[in-house]
Amino acid sequence: MNPEYKRWRIRRQDVLGETTLNAQDGNVRRHRHKVCQRLLVLTLALGTACGSASAASDSKPYDDRLLRLSEILGAIHYLRELCSANEGQYWRERMRELMDAEGSTALRRAKLTRAFNQGYRSYSRTYNTCSPSAQTAITRFLSEGSDLSDSMLKAFPN
C-alpha cells in the first residue's frame, strides 16, 4: 500500500475510529450497489413473470361465474338450513363436488372456499329467521345457480 495513501486514510478516521471510504472504495461500492439493483430488478421481473404464468395457468375463462356459483351455494346452504329444509349437508356436499372437479390447485380451492364462505356469512348476518324475504332469496338463488350452471355447460362443454 502506498505510504501517502496510508497517511491519508489515517487522517480520515472519524471519532469512532472507523476508517471512511476513499474515492476508490466509493466507486466499488457504487458499482456493487448498481449490480445489486439490477439483480433485484431482474429477480422481481422473473418472479412476476413466473407468478403471472402460474396464476394464468390456474385461472380459467369461467372463473367469475364459478366463484359466483360458489357464493350462491354458500348462501343457499345457510338459508335452507335456516328455513328447516332438513337437507343436512346437501349444499355443502355439492360445493365439495364442485371443488373436486375444479379445485386443481390449493389457490384455486382457497378461492372457491372463500366464495362459499362469503355467501354463507353474508346471509347469516342478514337473516336470523326464515322470513318470506329469505324464501324469496332462496328461490332467486336456486334460479340464478341453475342459470349459471347451464350457461357454463353451454359455453364450456368440456
N, C-alpha and C positions, 0 to 999 in steps of 0.2 A: 504494500500500500504506500502511496506517495506520502512522504512526511508532511508536506504542506496541507494536503487533504486531511491528514490525521489531525493536525492542529486546528484546522477549520471545523472539523466535526466536534472536537472537544469544546471549542468556543461556543458551539451551537447548542450545548446541553441546556436543558431548561431546569427549573427549580427542582423538579422531581428526580433529576439525574438521568432522564431518558434522552437519548440522542434523537434529535429531529432529523427528518429526511432531507438529504441534499437533492439537487436537481435530478441527478441520475436515478436515485431511488424513487423520486416522484414520477418520473417517466415510466418506470417499470410498473409502479402501482396503477397509474392511469391506464396503461396498456392491459394489465391484468383485469382492471375494472371493466374496460370495454369488451374484453373477451368474455368475461362473466356475464355481462349484459346480453351479449349476442347469444350465448349459450342458453340463458334464461328465456330469451325471446323464442329461440328455436325450440326449446323444450315445451314452452307454452303452446306454440303453434302446432307441434306434433301431438301434444296431449289433447288439444282442442280438436285436431283432425281425427285422432283416434277415438276420442269421446263422441264426436258427432257421427263418426262412421258406425260405432257400436250402437249409438242411440238411433241412427237411421235404420239399422238392421232390426232393431227392436220394435220400431213403430210400423203400424200398418195403416193403409189408407182409410180404414173404417174405425180407427181408434176413438174418435169423438163420439160416434154412435154407440160403440161398445161401452165406453165409460158412462154414457147416459143410461144405457140399459142396466148397467151395474147399479147405478144410483137408484133407478126405478125399482129394481129388485130389493134393495135395502129398504126403501120406503114401503113397498108392499108387504115385506116381511113384518115390519113394525105394525103397520095399520091393520093387517089381517089378524095378527095376534091380539091387538087392542080390541078388535071387534069380535072376538071369540069365534074365529073361524075353525078352531080346533084342527089346524093343519100341521101343528108341530113345527118341525124344521123344514117344511117343504120348500119354501122360497130360498132359504139358506142353502139347501142341497142343490137347487137349480143354479145358484151362484157358484157353488163348488164345481159343478159340472162345466159351467162356463169358464172358470179358471183353469180347470184341467185341459180344456180344449184350446184356450187362448193364452194362458199364462206361461209362455215359454221360458221367460227369464224371471229372476227374482224382482227386478224393477217393474216388469210388466204386471206380475202378480200383486205387487205392492200398490200399483196404481189402481188396479181393479178392486182390491180390498178397500182402499181409501174411498173410492167412489161409492161402494156398497155401504160402508160405514157412514159416509156423509149423508146418504139418503135416509138411512135408519135414524141417525141423530137429529137431523133437521126436522123430521116429523115427530120424533119423540119430544122435542121441545114445543112443538105446535099443538099437538093433540094429547090430552090426558084421558079423554073418554071417547067412546065410539059415538060420534055425533053424525047427523046427516051430512055434514061437510066432510067428515072423514070417509064416509061411504062413497060420496061423490069423488073424492080424491082416489080411492081405491079403483073405482070404475075407470076414471080417467087414466090412471097409471097402467091398468091392465090393457086398455086400448092402445096407449102410446107404446108400451112394451111390445105388444103384438105387432104394431105397425113398424117399429124399429127392427124387430126380428125379420119380418117379411122383406123389408127394404134391403137389409143386409144380405139376405139369402138371394134376392134377385140381382143385386149389384155385384156380389162376390159369391158366385155359386159354388166355388171350390170348398 
